[in-house]
Amino acid sequence: MLPEIGKLHETGDPWEPYRLMDPAGSLVEPVALYLKDLLAGHTPPTTLRSYGNDLLRWWRFLWALDLVVGPNS
């Protein structure tokens, strides 16, 4: 069971509908860049949300094992 740290934040902004936030509340930059790239390819917001939740689970795994060295690594 992974700790429920970090979150996928729905922004309401059509140009950046979702942001993945780390446990400290900072933007996870690699995920932000990936989601922006998907959005530029006309990916629907529902897909961005789905991918964002998948990435949140992955980052929670990394955070739980202390495999992320610093913020946004």
Backbone as CSV, one residue per row, in Angstrom:
resi,resn,N_x,N_y,N_z,CA_x,CA_y,CA_z,C_x,C_y,C_z
1,MET,0.835,-1.170,0.000,0.000,0.000,0.000,0.885,1.241,0.000
2,LEU,0.609,2.130,-0.923,1.400,3.355,-1.021,0.791,4.463,-0.165
3,PRO,1.649,5.312,0.399,1.112,6.447,1.151,0.421,7.416,0.192
4,GLU,-0.634,8.049,0.652,-1.357,9.005,-0.189,-0.711,10.379,-0.056
5,ILE,0.438,10.514,-0.700,1.171,11.777,-0.693,1.179,12.327,-2.109
6,GLY,1.326,13.630,-2.225,1.239,14.264,-3.534,-0.203,14.241,-4.002
7,LYS,-0.472,14.919,-5.110,-1.830,14.889,-5.646,-1.850,15.361,-7.087
8,LEU,-2.887,14.956,-7.775,-3.151,15.464,-9.114,-4.187,16.565,-8.948
9,HIS,-3.781,17.783,-9.265,-4.624,18.961,-9.055,-5.307,19.352,-10.355
10,GLU,-6.636,19.471,-10.320,-7.391,19.954,-11.475,-7.403,21.475,-11.410
11,THR,-6.902,22.129,-12.473,-6.708,23.580,-12.446,-7.887,24.382,-12.972
12,GLY,-8.671,23.805,-13.871,-9.721,24.573,-14.535,-9.197,25.370,-15.714
13,ASP,-7.906,25.309,-15.961,-7.259,26.015,-17.069,-7.201,25.085,-18.285
14,PRO,-7.823,25.460,-19.412,-7.801,24.562,-20.577,-6.399,24.343,-21.154
15,TRP,-5.460,25.229,-20.856,-4.095,25.093,-21.367,-3.208,24.272,-20.452
16,GLU,-3.680,24.031,-19.231,-2.971,23.157,-18.276,-4.021,22.598,-17.317
17,PRO,-4.811,21.626,-17.797,-5.943,21.161,-16.995,-5.562,20.420,-15.712
18,TYR,-4.382,19.812,-15.680,-3.964,19.047,-14.494,-2.501,19.317,-14.184
19,ARG,-2.197,19.325,-12.893,-0.821,19.463,-12.410,-0.569,18.382,-11.367
20,LEU,0.564,17.735,-11.470,0.965,16.769,-10.448,1.815,17.506,-9.422
21,MET,1.374,17.445,-8.171,2.055,18.140,-7.088,2.758,17.137,-6.186
22,ASP,3.971,17.472,-5.744,4.711,16.590,-4.846,4.194,16.740,-3.414
23,PRO,4.728,15.960,-2.462,4.232,16.034,-1.080,4.364,17.418,-0.447
24,ALA,5.308,18.230,-0.928,5.495,19.578,-0.390,4.601,20.607,-1.086
25,GLY,3.851,20.170,-2.105,2.972,21.085,-2.828,3.611,21.751,-4.032
26,SER,4.793,21.290,-4.412,5.478,21.845,-5.579,5.129,21.051,-6.829
27,LEU,5.163,21.726,-7.953,4.892,21.103,-9.238,5.981,20.082,-9.574
28,VAL,5.594,18.917,-10.060,6.555,17.905,-10.512,6.831,18.212,-11.980
29,GLU,7.943,18.861,-12.246,8.276,19.401,-13.568,8.299,18.361,-14.691
30,PRO,8.927,17.188,-14.499,8.944,16.226,-15.609,7.536,15.816,-16.053
31,VAL,6.636,15.682,-15.100,5.259,15.316,-15.434,4.561,16.497,-16.108
32,ALA,4.812,17.701,-15.640,4.215,18.889,-16.252,4.601,18.992,-17.725
33,LEU,5.862,18.754,-18.025,6.325,18.806,-19.417,5.669,17.717,-20.253
34,TYR,5.537,16.541,-19.693,4.910,15.429,-20.407,3.441,15.724,-20.703
35,LEU,2.719,16.223,-19.707,1.309,16.528,-19.913,1.122,17.662,-20.926
36,LYS,2.021,18.650,-20.909,1.945,19.738,-21.892,2.190,19.209,-23.304
37,ASP,3.110,18.277,-23.426,3.377,17.669,-24.732,2.151,16.906,-25.234
38,LEU,1.508,16.171,-24.349,0.282,15.459,-24.729,-0.810,16.438,-25.145
39,LEU,-0.946,17.518,-24.396,-1.962,18.518,-24.706,-1.704,19.162,-26.059
40,ALA,-0.443,19.400,-26.389,-0.093,19.983,-27.689,-0.458,19.039,-28.831
41,GLY,-0.531,17.751,-28.544,-0.915,16.767,-29.547,-2.409,16.521,-29.587
42,HIS,-3.170,17.440,-28.997,-4.640,17.377,-29.003,-5.191,16.176,-28.245
43,THR,-4.492,15.781,-27.194,-4.974,14.705,-26.331,-6.115,15.245,-25.469
44,PRO,-7.216,14.517,-25.367,-8.342,15.016,-24.567,-7.997,15.127,-23.080
45,PRO,-8.611,16.086,-22.390,-8.354,16.249,-20.951,-8.629,14.984,-20.136
46,THR,-9.571,14.165,-20.565,-9.847,12.919,-19.834,-8.648,11.979,-19.875
47,THR,-7.945,11.973,-20.997,-6.735,11.144,-21.106,-5.625,11.724,-20.240
48,LEU,-5.502,13.054,-20.226,-4.496,13.696,-19.376,-4.747,13.344,-17.907
49,ARG,-6.008,13.348,-17.509,-6.349,13.000,-16.131,-5.966,11.554,-15.829
50,SER,-6.273,10.664,-16.746,-5.948,9.254,-16.563,-4.442,9.047,-16.458
51,TYR,-3.688,9.637,-17.392,-2.236,9.515,-17.356,-1.673,10.169,-16.101
52,GLY,-2.239,11.313,-15.710,-1.783,11.999,-14.502,-1.959,11.137,-13.267
53,ASN,-3.088,10.442,-13.163,-3.306,9.547,-12.019,-2.353,8.363,-12.042
54,ASP,-2.068,7.841,-13.231,-1.080,6.759,-13.337,0.293,7.244,-12.879
55,LEU,0.669,8.445,-13.318,1.966,8.998,-12.926,2.007,9.325,-11.434
56,LEU,0.891,9.730,-10.873,0.838,9.978,-9.431,1.161,8.697,-8.661
57,ARG,0.582,7.576,-9.089,0.894,6.302,-8.426,2.385,5.979,-8.549
58,TRP,2.960,6.203,-9.729,4.387,5.935,-9.928,5.243,6.817,-9.024
59,TRP,4.950,8.116,-8.986,5.728,9.023,-8.149,5.553,8.708,-6.670
60,ARG,4.354,8.274,-6.269,4.169,7.868,-4.875,5.074,6.695,-4.528
61,PHE,5.228,5.769,-5.444,6.137,4.643,-5.257,7.570,5.153,-5.085
62,LEU,7.990,6.064,-5.960,9.342,6.617,-5.870,9.549,7.377,-4.567
63,TRP,8.575,8.196,-4.191,8.678,8.954,-2.936,8.715,8.022,-1.738
64,ALA,7.905,6.974,-1.737,7.853,6.040,-0.610,9.178,5.331,-0.413
65,LEU,9.883,5.065,-1.484,11.175,4.380,-1.389,12.357,5.346,-1.328
66,ASP,12.069,6.636,-1.252,13.110,7.676,-1.248,14.030,7.571,-2.450
67,LEU,13.461,7.252,-3.606,14.257,7.153,-4.824,14.331,8.470,-5.583
68,VAL,13.585,9.455,-5.156,13.639,10.786,-5.768,14.549,11.616,-4.893
69,VAL,15.658,12.084,-5.473,16.690,12.772,-4.692,16.241,14.118,-4.181
70,GLY,15.690,14.939,-5.051,15.287,16.280,-4.630,13.945,16.629,-5.212
71,PRO,13.463,17.820,-4.919,12.179,18.200,-5.481,12.226,18.184,-6.997
72,ASN,11.195,17.597,-7.576,11.038,17.549,-9.035,12.099,16.766,-9.760
73,SER,12.796,15.893,-9.062,13.835,15.083,-9.722,13.226,13.983,-10.537
